[in-house]
C-alpha cells in the first residue's frame, strides 16, 4: 500500500468519525469475520463428526 493510499484511508476514517483507519477497516470487515468464524466452527464440527464416525466404523463398534 502506498503512502498516498494510507494517507487517504486515514483521512476518510477521520471523516467518518473513526479514530483511525484500523478502526474503520475493522468495522467494515466485522460481518465477514463473524461469517468466517461461523463457517470454520461448522467445518471443524463436521470434521470432528467424520473422525468419530471413522473411529467407530474402523474399530468395529458400529457393527
MARLODREN-788960 format. One record per residue (C-alpha): x, y, z; residue in one letter; residue number from 0. Coordinates in steps of 0.2 Angstrom, whole numbers, plus 2048, in hexadecimal, padded with zeros to 3 digits. Layout:
BEGIN
SITE, x, y, z, gugu, filum
SITE, X, Y, Z, A, NUM;
...
//
This chain:
BEGIN
SITE, x, y, z, gugu, filum
SITE, 800, 800, 800, X, 0;
SITE, 807, 811, 7FB, X, 1;
SITE, 80A, 81F, 807, X, 2;
SITE, 7FC, 829, 7FD, X, 3;
SITE, 7F0, 81A, 800, X, 4;
SITE, 7F3, 81A, 813, X, 5;
SITE, 7F1, 82D, 814, X, 6;
SITE, 7E1, 82C, 80A, X, 7;
SITE, 7DA, 81E, 815, X, 8;
SITE, 7DF, 827, 825, X, 9;
SITE, 7D6, 836, 81F, X, 10;
SITE, 7C6, 82D, 81A, X, 11;
SITE, 7C6, 824, 82B, X, 12;
SITE, 7C7, 835, 834, X, 13;
SITE, 7B9, 83C, 828, X, 14;
SITE, 7AE, 82D, 82D, X, 15;
SITE, 7B1, 830, 840, X, 16;
SITE, 7BD, 822, 843, X, 17;
SITE, 7CD, 825, 84D, X, 18;
SITE, 7D8, 81C, 841, X, 19;
SITE, 7D7, 813, 830, X, 20;
SITE, 7DA, 802, 83A, X, 21;
SITE, 7CA, 805, 843, X, 22;
SITE, 7C0, 809, 833, X, 23;
SITE, 7C7, 7FA, 82A, X, 24;
SITE, 7C3, 7EF, 839, X, 25;
SITE, 7B1, 7F5, 839, X, 26;
SITE, 7AF, 7F3, 826, X, 27;
SITE, 7B5, 7E1, 827, X, 28;
SITE, 7AD, 7DB, 837, X, 29;
SITE, 79E, 7D2, 82F, X, 30;
SITE, 7AA, 7C9, 823, X, 31;
SITE, 7B5, 7C4, 832, X, 32;
SITE, 7A6, 7BE, 83C, X, 33;
SITE, 7A0, 7B4, 82D, X, 34;
SITE, 7B1, 7AC, 82B, X, 35;
SITE, 7B2, 7A7, 83D, X, 36;
SITE, 7A1, 79F, 83C, X, 37;
SITE, 7A6, 795, 82C, X, 38;
SITE, 7B6, 78F, 834, X, 39;
SITE, 7AC, 789, 844, X, 40;
SITE, 7A0, 780, 838, X, 41;
SITE, 7AE, 779, 82E, X, 42;
SITE, 7B8, 774, 83E, X, 43;
SITE, 7A8, 76B, 845, X, 44;
SITE, 7A5, 762, 835, X, 45;
SITE, 7B7, 75C, 835, X, 46;
SITE, 7B6, 756, 847, X, 47;
SITE, 7A6, 74C, 842, X, 48;
SITE, 7AF, 744, 834, X, 49;
SITE, 7BD, 73F, 83F, X, 50;
SITE, 7B1, 738, 84C, X, 51;
SITE, 7A8, 72E, 83F, X, 52;
SITE, 7B8, 727, 838, X, 53;
SITE, 7BE, 722, 849, X, 54;
SITE, 7AE, 719, 84D, X, 55;
SITE, 7AD, 711, 83C, X, 56;
SITE, 7BF, 70C, 83B, X, 57;
SITE, 7BF, 705, 84D, X, 58;
SITE, 7B1, 6FA, 84A, X, 59;
SITE, 7A6, 702, 857, X, 60;
SITE, 799, 707, 84A, X, 61;
SITE, 796, 6F5, 844, X, 62;
//
